[in-house]
Amino acid sequence: MNKTTAQKNAGTRQNILDAGYRIMAAKGFSAVGLNEILTAASVPKGSFYNYFSSKEAFGEALLDYYFENYLSEMSVLFSRQDLTAAQRLMEYFHQWRNNQSFEDCQGKCLAVKLGAEVADLSEAMRESLRRGTAAITQHLAGAIKAGLADGFA
């Protein structure tokens, strides 16, 4: 596969993930069919299986993608040197509150939206949720420890 084809494939896969995120964040996992996602992504139905082996594999990739982005944003915020550790933590919670209070309180937290629903559906998706939430907890614990070291109590 040449570089242009690989880039196109990566772009198509990402387009499917982005469309799935928008739709599933609002409707959940079980309420959304592949046709709805592929139509939104402008991708032919048969192409889905070039990128994901099943809807479950798509769900796992979607959760991994969500957590990767979420953790990246946390890392950027928690590494800001223009804020104290306490200010970074307060900014995190301010941003979290703003992200969770839009569009009739639907929020953007895919982990919350899908967590209870997929826990019984898929071991792979459950493991993705576990890994992602554990990493978020570790980031928050580090931020709290830094705040305590700065004298914030």
Beta strands, then each sheet from edge to edge (+ up, - down):
end
